[in-house]
Amino acid sequence: MDPIPALIIRDLVKTYPAPSGARTEVLRIPALGLQGGRQAALRGESGLGKTTLMHIIAGILEPDSGLVSVGGTELTGLSESRRDRFRAERLGYVFQTFNLLQGLTALENVSLGLAFGRGARAGVAMAALDRVGLADRAHYLPRQLSTGQQQRVAVARALANRPCLILADEPTGNLDTVRGGKVIDLLRSSAAELGAALLVASHDPEVLGAFEQVIDLAELNQVQAREEES
């Protein structure tokens, strides 16, 4: 197991502007951590802030305050452009809606993700597609692939840069139970092979049941705790 923590969060607060002009607090997380190489699920129903938290961990969003460190790098101290570069080089992100560019082939979609980091390297994108069993579909457009195959391209894109942390936000949300189970198995085995930590956000009991460590966002988030008490 990697001695450097894959994820450290301390005193994180995130707010959004309300129509009245005031700011509504959506996340207040005192502490959250994930050791290098560990795998965990983040449980939470829709509307509890799972995607917001995952986007903050990935550096897509900034918190109002607090510390977010990934693989020993404090993201909260980086500019947006440096966070983008860090994400491309050290993080893997699997979106629920795949986020594939429809005019690009599977291979081009994976290669594009690499281009934002250290630059596309010969054979790396193809090797990532081969890892998820889609080398023979490298030159297919997303619309020529099944839903499950499109999600596997998204997984290949997340794995291609050999990340220290893989994030997956409701990765089975658009899949049936069988295909969803295969994607979770693929994520878990690939993360183990790479020595990467894995955090999967989901409200699906089938997905949550695949992990020994399950983090309950409703218990973790102090905003939610206060709302329940009021």
C-alpha positions as CSV (number, residue, x, y, z in Angstrom):
1,M,0.0,0.0,0.0
2,D,1.3,3.5,-0.9
3,P,2.4,5.3,2.3
4,I,1.4,8.6,0.9
5,P,-2.4,9.2,1.5
6,A,-4.3,9.3,-1.8
7,L,-6.8,11.8,-0.3
8,I,-6.9,14.1,2.7
9,I,-9.7,16.6,3.3
10,R,-9.9,18.9,6.3
11,D,-12.4,21.5,7.3
12,L,-13.9,21.7,3.8
13,V,-16.8,24.1,3.2
14,K,-18.6,24.7,-0.1
15,T,-21.5,27.1,-0.7
16,Y,-23.6,28.1,-3.7
17,P,-25.4,31.4,-4.3
18,A,-29.2,31.3,-3.5
19,P,-31.8,33.3,-5.6
20,S,-32.0,35.7,-2.7
21,G,-28.3,36.6,-3.0
22,A,-27.3,34.8,0.1
23,R,-25.1,31.7,0.0
24,T,-26.4,28.3,0.8
25,E,-23.9,25.9,2.4
26,V,-24.0,22.5,0.8
27,L,-20.9,20.8,2.2
28,R,-19.2,21.1,5.6
29,I,-16.8,18.1,6.0
30,P,-14.5,18.2,9.0
31,A,-12.3,15.3,7.8
32,L,-12.1,12.6,5.1
33,G,-9.1,10.5,4.1
34,L,-8.3,7.6,1.8
35,Q,-4.9,5.8,2.0
36,G,-3.0,5.0,-1.1
37,G,-4.2,1.8,-2.8
38,R,-7.4,1.6,-0.8
39,Q,-10.9,1.3,-2.3
40,A,-14.0,2.8,-0.9
41,A,-17.6,3.8,-1.9
42,L,-19.2,7.1,-1.0
43,R,-22.9,6.6,-0.2
44,G,-25.4,9.3,-0.7
45,E,-28.8,9.9,-2.3
46,S,-29.2,12.5,-5.1
47,G,-29.1,16.0,-3.9
48,L,-26.7,15.4,-0.9
49,G,-23.7,16.8,-2.7
50,K,-21.9,13.7,-3.9
51,T,-21.0,15.1,-7.3
52,T,-20.0,18.5,-5.8
53,L,-17.6,16.7,-3.4
54,M,-16.2,14.5,-6.2
55,H,-15.7,17.6,-8.4
56,I,-13.9,19.4,-5.5
57,I,-11.6,16.3,-5.0
58,A,-10.9,16.4,-8.8
59,G,-10.1,20.1,-8.8
60,I,-13.0,20.9,-11.1
61,L,-14.6,23.0,-8.4
62,E,-12.9,25.0,-5.6
63,P,-14.2,24.9,-2.0
64,D,-14.9,28.1,-0.1
65,S,-12.4,27.0,2.5
66,G,-10.5,24.0,3.8
67,L,-7.8,21.6,2.6
68,V,-7.9,19.1,-0.2
69,S,-4.7,17.1,-0.9
70,V,-4.4,14.3,-3.5
71,G,-1.3,12.1,-3.6
72,G,0.6,14.7,-1.5
73,T,-0.4,17.7,-3.6
74,E,-2.6,20.3,-2.1
75,L,-5.1,21.2,-4.8
76,T,-6.6,24.2,-2.9
77,G,-3.3,26.0,-3.4
78,L,-3.3,25.7,-7.1
79,S,-4.6,27.9,-9.9
80,E,-7.4,26.5,-12.2
81,S,-4.9,25.8,-15.0
82,R,-2.5,24.0,-12.6
83,R,-5.4,22.0,-11.2
84,D,-6.5,21.0,-14.7
85,R,-2.9,19.8,-15.4
86,F,-2.7,17.9,-12.2
87,R,-6.0,16.2,-12.9
88,A,-4.8,15.2,-16.3
89,E,-1.5,13.8,-14.9
90,R,-2.5,12.2,-11.6
91,L,-6.2,11.7,-11.4
92,G,-8.7,9.4,-13.3
93,Y,-12.3,10.5,-13.4
94,V,-15.2,8.4,-14.6
95,F,-18.4,10.5,-15.2
96,Q,-21.9,9.1,-15.0
97,T,-22.7,10.5,-18.4
98,F,-19.4,9.3,-19.9
99,N,-18.5,12.8,-21.3
100,L,-17.2,11.3,-24.6
101,L,-16.8,13.6,-27.5
102,Q,-19.2,12.3,-30.2
103,G,-17.1,13.3,-33.2
104,L,-14.0,11.5,-31.9
105,T,-13.3,7.7,-32.0
106,A,-12.7,5.7,-28.8
107,L,-9.0,6.0,-29.3
108,E,-9.1,9.7,-29.9
109,N,-11.2,10.2,-26.8
110,V,-8.7,8.4,-24.6
111,S,-5.8,10.2,-26.4
112,L,-7.3,13.6,-25.8
113,G,-7.4,13.0,-22.1
114,L,-3.6,12.3,-22.2
115,A,-2.9,15.4,-24.3
116,F,-3.9,17.7,-21.4
117,G,-1.3,16.1,-19.2
118,R,2.2,15.0,-20.1
119,G,1.1,14.5,-23.7
120,A,-0.2,11.5,-25.6
121,R,2.4,8.8,-25.8
122,A,2.6,6.2,-28.5
123,G,0.6,3.1,-27.6
124,V,-0.6,4.4,-24.2
125,A,-4.2,5.1,-25.3
126,M,-4.4,1.8,-27.2
127,A,-3.0,-0.1,-24.2
128,A,-5.7,1.5,-22.0
129,L,-8.4,0.4,-24.4
130,D,-6.9,-3.1,-24.5
131,R,-7.1,-3.2,-20.7
132,V,-10.9,-2.7,-20.8
133,G,-11.3,-5.1,-23.7
134,L,-12.0,-2.6,-26.5
135,A,-8.8,-2.6,-28.6
136,D,-10.9,-3.9,-31.5
137,R,-13.3,-0.9,-31.1
138,A,-10.5,1.7,-31.1
139,H,-11.7,3.4,-34.3
140,Y,-15.5,3.3,-33.5
141,L,-17.3,6.5,-32.7
142,P,-19.3,6.6,-29.5
143,R,-22.6,6.2,-31.3
144,Q,-21.3,3.0,-32.8
145,L,-20.8,1.5,-29.4
146,S,-23.2,0.1,-26.8
147,T,-23.9,2.0,-23.6
148,G,-21.7,-0.4,-21.7
149,Q,-18.9,-0.1,-24.2
150,Q,-19.0,3.7,-24.0
151,Q,-18.6,3.5,-20.2
152,R,-15.6,1.2,-20.7
153,V,-14.1,3.9,-23.0
154,A,-14.6,6.4,-20.2
155,V,-12.9,3.9,-17.8
156,A,-10.0,3.5,-20.2
157,R,-9.6,7.3,-20.4
158,A,-9.5,7.5,-16.6
159,L,-6.9,4.7,-16.4
160,A,-4.6,5.8,-19.3
161,N,-2.5,8.2,-17.2
162,R,-1.9,5.6,-14.5
163,P,-3.5,7.8,-11.8
164,C,-2.8,7.7,-8.1
165,L,-6.5,8.2,-7.4
166,I,-9.5,7.1,-9.5
167,L,-12.9,8.8,-9.0
168,A,-16.1,7.4,-10.3
169,D,-19.4,9.3,-10.0
170,E,-22.4,7.0,-10.2
171,P,-20.6,5.0,-12.9
172,T,-23.4,2.5,-13.2
173,G,-26.2,5.0,-13.3
174,N,-26.9,4.5,-17.0
175,L,-26.3,0.7,-17.0
176,D,-28.3,-2.3,-16.2
177,T,-27.4,-4.5,-13.2
178,V,-25.2,-6.9,-15.2
179,R,-23.2,-4.3,-17.1
180,G,-23.0,-2.2,-14.0
181,G,-21.5,-5.0,-12.1
182,K,-18.9,-5.6,-14.8
183,V,-17.9,-1.9,-14.7
184,I,-17.4,-2.0,-11.0
185,D,-15.3,-5.2,-11.3
186,L,-13.3,-3.5,-14.0
187,L,-12.7,-0.4,-11.9
188,R,-11.7,-2.4,-8.9
189,S,-9.3,-4.8,-10.7
190,S,-7.8,-2.0,-12.7
191,A,-7.2,0.2,-9.6
192,A,-5.6,-2.8,-7.9
193,E,-3.4,-3.5,-10.9
194,L,-2.2,0.1,-11.0
195,G,-1.8,0.5,-7.2
196,A,-4.3,3.4,-7.4
197,A,-6.8,4.4,-4.7
198,L,-10.5,4.2,-5.8
199,L,-13.5,6.2,-4.6
200,V,-16.8,5.4,-6.2
201,A,-19.9,7.6,-5.4
202,S,-23.2,5.8,-5.6
203,H,-26.6,5.3,-4.1
204,D,-27.0,1.8,-5.6
205,P,-27.0,-0.9,-2.9
206,E,-25.4,-3.4,-5.4
207,V,-22.5,-1.1,-6.0
208,L,-22.1,-0.2,-2.3
209,G,-22.1,-3.9,-1.4
210,A,-19.0,-4.5,-3.5
211,F,-16.8,-2.4,-1.1
212,E,-15.6,-3.2,2.4
213,Q,-15.3,0.5,3.2
214,V,-18.4,2.6,2.7
215,I,-18.4,6.3,3.6
216,D,-21.8,7.7,4.4
217,L,-22.0,11.3,3.1
218,A,-25.2,12.0,5.2
219,E,-23.2,11.2,8.3
220,L,-20.0,12.9,7.2
221,N,-21.6,16.2,6.0
222,Q,-22.2,18.5,9.0
223,V,-24.7,20.6,6.9
224,Q,-26.9,17.5,6.5
225,A,-26.6,16.7,10.2
226,R,-27.7,20.2,11.2
227,E,-30.7,20.0,8.8
228,E,-31.8,16.7,10.3
229,E,-31.6,18.1,13.8
230,S,-33.7,21.2,12.9
